[in-house]
Amino acid sequence: MQRIYDANNLIEAHILKGLLEQQYIDVYVGGFYLQGGIGELPVSGNVSIWVANEQAEQAAEIIKEYDTNS
């Protein structure tokens, strides 16, 4: 698996997860459990999106389009 994106928050991570799953890309959202440490950890950048190596390029293109349009 490859880490392909660091989301600003859990909501953004799940929006992207939904976009990727619509294209049949298996997605793992990691780091969300670290949000309980806010105050001792940075507020953003804790939630990351991971995909299988063979789907990373396609997923990166989808996320790039999302970033461009948002």
C-alpha positions as CSV (number, residue, x, y, z in Angstrom):
1,M,0.0,0.0,0.0
2,Q,1.0,3.6,-0.6
3,R,0.2,6.7,1.3
4,I,-1.1,9.0,-1.4
5,Y,-2.6,11.9,0.4
6,D,-2.7,13.7,3.8
7,A,-6.2,15.1,4.3
8,N,-6.9,18.2,6.3
9,N,-9.4,16.4,8.4
10,L,-11.5,13.3,8.7
11,I,-14.4,14.7,6.7
12,E,-12.1,15.5,3.7
13,A,-10.6,12.0,4.0
14,H,-14.0,10.4,3.8
15,I,-15.1,12.5,0.9
16,L,-12.0,11.4,-1.0
17,K,-12.5,7.8,0.1
18,G,-16.0,8.0,-1.5
19,L,-14.6,9.4,-4.7
20,L,-12.0,6.7,-5.0
21,E,-14.4,3.9,-4.1
22,Q,-16.7,5.1,-6.9
23,Q,-13.9,4.2,-9.3
24,Y,-13.5,0.8,-7.6
25,I,-10.3,1.7,-5.8
26,D,-9.8,0.1,-2.4
27,V,-9.0,2.8,0.2
28,Y,-7.8,2.8,3.7
29,V,-8.1,5.9,5.9
30,G,-5.4,5.9,8.6
31,G,-4.4,8.2,11.4
32,F,-7.9,9.3,12.3
33,Y,-7.5,7.9,15.8
34,L,-4.7,10.5,16.3
35,Q,-7.3,13.3,16.3
36,G,-7.9,12.6,20.0
37,G,-4.4,13.9,20.6
38,I,-5.2,17.4,19.3
39,G,-3.5,19.8,21.6
40,E,-0.4,17.7,21.8
41,L,-0.3,16.9,18.0
42,P,-0.7,19.2,15.0
43,V,-4.3,19.8,14.2
44,S,-4.1,18.8,10.5
45,G,-2.1,16.3,8.5
46,N,-2.9,13.4,10.8
47,V,-5.4,11.7,8.5
48,S,-3.9,9.9,5.5
49,I,-5.3,8.0,2.6
50,W,-3.7,4.7,1.5
51,V,-4.3,2.7,-1.6
52,A,-2.9,-0.5,-3.2
53,N,0.3,0.0,-5.1
54,E,-1.2,-0.9,-8.4
55,Q,-4.0,1.7,-7.9
56,A,-1.9,4.5,-6.7
57,E,-1.4,6.3,-10.0
58,Q,-5.1,6.3,-10.8
59,A,-6.0,7.4,-7.3
60,A,-3.5,10.2,-7.4
61,E,-5.1,11.5,-10.6
62,I,-8.5,11.5,-9.0
63,I,-7.2,13.4,-6.0
64,K,-5.4,15.9,-8.2
65,E,-8.6,16.6,-10.0
66,Y,-10.4,17.0,-6.6
67,D,-7.7,19.5,-5.5
68,T,-8.0,21.5,-8.7
69,N,-11.8,21.8,-8.4
70,S,-12.0,22.6,-4.7
